[in-house]
Amino acid sequence: LLLTDAELRDLGVGKSRFDALAKKRADALAAFERQANSQQLITPRSSWVHFSGLLGIIPSGTNGSTKDVTVYDNVMTIVESSGDHNQMVIGAMVRAGKNWRLVSLPPAMATENSVAYSGYFFKTPGVSDAPAVTTGNTGNEAMQKLVGQLEEIDIQLAKAQSQSQQASLNASRVEILKQLAAKSATVEQRNNWIRQLADTVTAAVQTGTFPDGVAHLESLYDSLKASQNSSNTAYVRFRMLTADYGQKMQQPNAEFEKIQDQWLKDLALFVQQYPTSADAAEATLQIAIGEEFAGDHQAAINWYSKIVQQYPKSPLVPKAKGAALRLQLPGRMLTLKGTTLNGSSLTTAMSKGKVTIVHYWATLSPSSVQDMLLLKQLQAKYGASKLALVGVNLDMERNSAEAALQANRITWGQLYSRGGMESELANQLGIVSLPTMLLID
């Protein structure tokens, strides 16, 4: 379950991260047998009935890394053993090739009945790394019954066909999660249930399967605010705003400009009210993107720069730095370089003396592929001596890009690095939407 020597070397992380991962692995190996034999949480009859975590990519170049590293952090599961349900925090996991490996012993094993709440790769601002409150058993018979009901609802939701069925099941799910939060034996358990409630309701609203979800989030926010539960208040508030914005944008005859304007005002107020929230950097990024799309580039640059200055440890910093640089490019030199899909080196410096078009695209964006066909026409019209084309593919899987290029007979060079919209190539100039094209004279 832990990284092998070869896998650790192949991750391509910088020296400090390599040393830290190696130490965690050594500590886990030394403690595993003792902890595995003494723990009571997992038995040969245990089954995993719920899994959630924060999936992300640590981009190449971070702290000396030479590759993108795909990770899961703050992983939490519910384990069922002979009818008893327990929350278990797994901690952090990292992808090595096709395998997922533990970074260390699950926190609940490493220190009995405790968890490291703040995460390893994606730390929650203002939260200590010290082992925190107990995970323990989800408690009494009533709690176990509620978890069983939650599992049944999830099964029914997967099978539900009509929107009314989905809405009804989602409403029932909200009530059970509220009861689970209220009956939790520890603060950690309560926070986990509240955050799961907020996340799942927001997702349901945005997929159109829970029209009343925003009202439920508003009610939850008001109750948390009244109880002065600051960390969860900010967490729920951000998701409430996100769900409300998404729902309004999907309405027939939506007044997009008015909705967008209110969205930016709501986000600015959120950043003002909850500047230390884990979502403050994301809210700031959304404001910057909104201002950029509205054409106010100076305002966008200011907001992008605010991320770099006020949230220096945020994983959004590379994207924000790149976006601010991109918006200040007119009149300046730009040189892009990297490796193409076929493994060769490519740089825009090779196109000096020609008009160059740089095209950021992905197969999930239909207009990206349409643009390639128009660029192909321009190439035929002006010739390679006058016009140079450079593609930058931001697909998660290179196979998708290669198939599209072959189907459309695209021949110009295509830069590629793993990670999609969070890849080094995407963050280099802060690409936030596709397609994006740059014209270099």
N, C-alpha and C positions, 0 to 999 in steps of 0.2 A: 504493500500500500504506500510505501515511501519511495522517494526518488532513488534510482540507482546511480552509481558513479557516472556512468555514461550519459544518463538522462540529465543529471545536474550540469555536467559540462556542456551538453548540447543546448541547454536553455539559452545560452548566450547572454546571461545577465552580467552586470558589472561586478567588479571584485567585491565591493561591500555587500551587495545582495547575495553573491555567491557564498561568501563567508558566513553570512547570517543563515542562509538556507542549510548550509553544511552543518552548522552548529545545531540548528533545530533538529535536523535529521539524526545527528549523533545523540542528542539528548533523548529523542524519541526511541531510538534503538536501545539505549541503556535502560529506559524506564518501561518499555513496552510489556515485557513478560510480567513484571511485578504488577503493573496497573491492570493488565488484561485479566490476570488471575483474581485480582481483588475487586474489580468492578462488578456491580450487580445489574447494571442497566441493560446489557445485551446478553441474551441467552441463545442456545441453539434453536429455540423456537421463535425467536424475534423476527418481525417483519417490519419493513420500512413503509410507512403509510403516507408520508408527506415529506417533501423536499423543497427547500427554497434557498436562494442565495443571490448575491450580487455578481453577475457575470460581466467581465470586462477585459480590456487589453491594456497591458503595460507597454506603451509604444517603444519601438527601437530608439535608442539614444537616451532613454531615461537612466540616469545614474550610471552611464557607461555601458548600457546593454547594447548588443549588436543585433538582436532580433526582437520582434514583437513577442510578448509572453501572454498567453491566454489564461485567465485565472477565474476562479470562483472565490468570493470572500463572504464572510458572515453567513456561512452555510448553516442552516438549521434544519433538523429533521424531527419527525415524530415517530417514535418506535413503539410498536405494539408487541407486548410479550404476555402471552396467556391471558389476554383480556385487559391488561394494564397498559395505559398509554403514557409515555414519557416524552418530554421535550429533550432533545440532545443537540447541543451546539457542536458542529463538526469543525468550524473554524475556516481555514483557508485551504484551497486546493489549487493545483497548477496542472496544466495540460502538458504532457511530455509525449510528443508523437501522437499516437492514437489513444494514449492512456491518460487517465486522471489520477494524480498522486496527491496524497496528503502532504502538507508542508510540515506538520508536526503532529503529535498526538492530539486527538480531539480535546479541547480545553476541559470538557467535563471529565475526561479520564486523567489528564495531566495534573489537575488539582481537584480533588474529590468534590463533586457537587458544585463546581464553579465554572464560569465561562469568562473568556477575555472578550469583553463587549465591543471594543472599539474597532476590531478588524485588524488584519495584517497588511494587506495591500491597499485597501481603501479605508483609511481611518476616519472615524467620526470625530469632527472637531470638538474639543472641549471634554472628551471622555477619556478617562484614564485607561491605560493598558493593564492595570492590575486586575487579577481575577475578581469577578464581581459576584452578584447574587446567585443563589443556588438555582440549578435547573430542576433537579429532583423529579419526583413523580408528579404528573399533572393533578394528582391529589385524590380526592375521594371518588366515590362511586358516581356522584352526580357529574363530576368533571369528565370521567371516562365515558359516560353516556352522551354528553355533549359532543365530545370528539368523535364518537361513533356516528352521531347524527350529521356532523360536518362532513365526514367521509361519504356518507350516503348521499348528501346533497351534491357533492362534487361529482359523484357517479351519475346522478340524474341530470346535472347540468351538461355533462358530456354527451348525453343522449337527447336532450331537449331540442325540439325542432322549431317551435313557435316562439316569437318574441315574448308573448304573454307568459308562457311557461318559464322562460329564462328569467324574466323580471320577477316573477313570484318566487322562484327558487333563490335568486340573488337576495331578495328581501328577507327570506328565511335565513339565509346564510349570515346576513348582517346581524340578526337578532341572536343567533347562536354564538357568533364571535364576541358580541357584547357581553353575553353571559359568561363566556370563557375568560374574558378579560376581568370581569367583576369577581369571579371565583378563584382567580389565580392566587397561588400561595406566595408568590414573590413579585417584586417590581419588574424583574427581567421578563418573566412570563407574561405579565400584564402588558408590557410594552410590545412584546412580540405579537400578541394577539391584536392589539390596536393597530399596529403597523400593517399586519396582514389584512386587516379589515380595510384600511385606507387604500392599500395597493390593489386589492382585488376589486373593490368598488370602482376605483378610477379606471381600471382596465375594462370593466363591464360597461361603464358609461361610454367610453371611447369606442367600443365595438357595437354600441347601439342596443345592448341586451339588458340595460337597466336604466330606463329613462328617469326614474326617481332617485338615482344614486347620488346626484349632487345634493339633494335635500338631506339625505342621510349623512353625507359628509359635513354639511353645514351644522346639523344637529350635534354630531360628534365633536366638531371644532368648538362649538359654543360650550359644551359640557367640559371639555378639556381646559378651555380658557378660564372658565369659572373655577376650576379646581387648581389652576396655576401649574398644570403639568407642562412646563415650558418646552421640553424636547419634543414631546408628541404633538403639542399644539402647533409648532412650526411644521412638523412633518405632515400633519393632516391638512393644514392650511394650504400648503403648496400643492398637494394632490387635489384638493377641492378646487383651487383655481384652475389647475390643468384640466380637470374633468369638465368644469363649467365652460371653459374656452373651447374645448374640443366639441362639446355638445352643441354650443351655439353656432360654431362654424359649419356644422353638418345640417343645420335647419334649412328647409326650403326658403328661398328668397332672403337668405341671411345677408345682413348689411355688413359686409366684410370689413370695410374701413372703420366703421364704428366699433365693431367687435374687437378688431386689432388694437385700436386706440385704447380701449378700456383694459385690454389684456396687458398692455405695456404699463399703464398706470397702476394696475393691481400688482404687477411684479415689482415695480419700483417701490411701492408701499411695503411689500413683503420684505425686500432687502433692507429697507429702513427699520422695520419692526423686528426682524430676526437676522441681524447681520452675521451672527455666529452659527446659524443653522447650517446643517450639512447640505441643504438645498440652495443656499444663498448664491453660491457660484453658478449653479445651473440657471437660477432665475436671472442673474446678471447676464449670462450668455444669451438667454432668450431675448432680453431687452436689446442687447447689441445687435443680434440678428434682425430683430424687428426694425430697428433704426436703419440698418443697412438696406433692408428691402424697401423701406420708405424713402430712401434716397438721401438721408442725412448722414453722410459718411463721417463727418467730424464727430457727431454724437456717438456713432457706432464705435469709432476708434477710442473715444473716451471710456465707453463701457467695456470694450475688450481689454483695454489697459487696466481698468479697475480690477478685473479678475487677476491679472498678473501681480498687481500691487497688493491687493487685500487678501487674496487666497493663494499664496505662493505654493502651497502644498496640494492644491487641487489638481486632479488629473486633467482638468480642462485648460490648464495653463498653456500647454503647447498649441492647442487649437486657437486660443485667444491671441497668443503672440503672433501666430501665423496670419490670422485674419487682420489684425492691426497692420502688419507689414503689407499684406495684399492691398489694403485700401490706400496705402501711401505709395504705391508703385508708380503711378503716372509720372513720367519724367525721369525715372530712375532706371538703372540697369537691372535686369533680371536674368539669372542663369539657373536653370533647373538641371539636375543630373541625377542619374540613377540607373537601375538595371531593368531591362525590358523583359517582357514575358518569355522571350526565347533565350534569355540569359546574357545578352550582350549589353555593353555600356552605352549610354546615350546622354548627350548634353545639348541644351539649346544653343550653347556656344558654337556648335558645329554649323548652325544655321545663320551665322553672322553675315550680314549683307542681303538677307532675304526677309520678306515679311513672314513672321512665324505665328501660327495659331496653336495654342495649347488647349487641349480639350479634355476636361475631367468628366468621366462618364462611368456608368455601371449598367449592367443589363437589366436591373430592376427598374431603371428609369427609361420608359419607352421613347421619350423625346431625345434621350441621349443617342440611341441607335439611329433615330431619324436624322439627327444632326450629322452623324458620321456620313450618311448618304449625301447630304448637302456639301460637306467638306470634300467628299470624293469628286463631286462635280467641279468644285473650285480648283481642285488639284489638276483635273483634266483641262480646265480652261486656261490656267496661268502657267502650268508646268513646274517641274521641280526646281528650275533655275531661279524662279521668282518667289515661289511660295513653299514654305516648309510646314509640315504638319507634325505635331507631337501629341500622342494620346497619353492620358494618365488614367489607368483603369483602377476603380475603387470597389471592385467586387470582392466579397469575402473569399470566394473560391476561384482560382485562376482558370479552372476548366470552363466556367460560365463565359468568361471573357474570350477565351480561345475559340469556343464554339461560335460566338457572335461574330468575331472577326473573320472566321472561315466562311460562315454563311453569307456574309456581306462583302467578301473579297476585299477586305481592308488590308493595305500593304504597308502603311507608314508605321514607324516605331511606337511601341506602347510601353510606357513605364509602368512598373507594378511592384508593390510591396504588400505583404500580408497585413490584414487588419481593417480592410474596408474604409469606412469614413473616419476611423480612428488610426489609420496607418500613418507611417512617417510622411508619405507623399501627400496625404490629405491634410495633415497638420502643418506641414511646411509653410503653406500659404492659407491655412485656416479655412479650408473648403467646407461650407455648411449646407450646400444644396447642390443637386445635380439636375441637368448638366451645368457646368460652369466653363466659360471660355475666356481666355486671355489673348489679346492681340498685341504682338510685339513688333514694333516698326523697325 
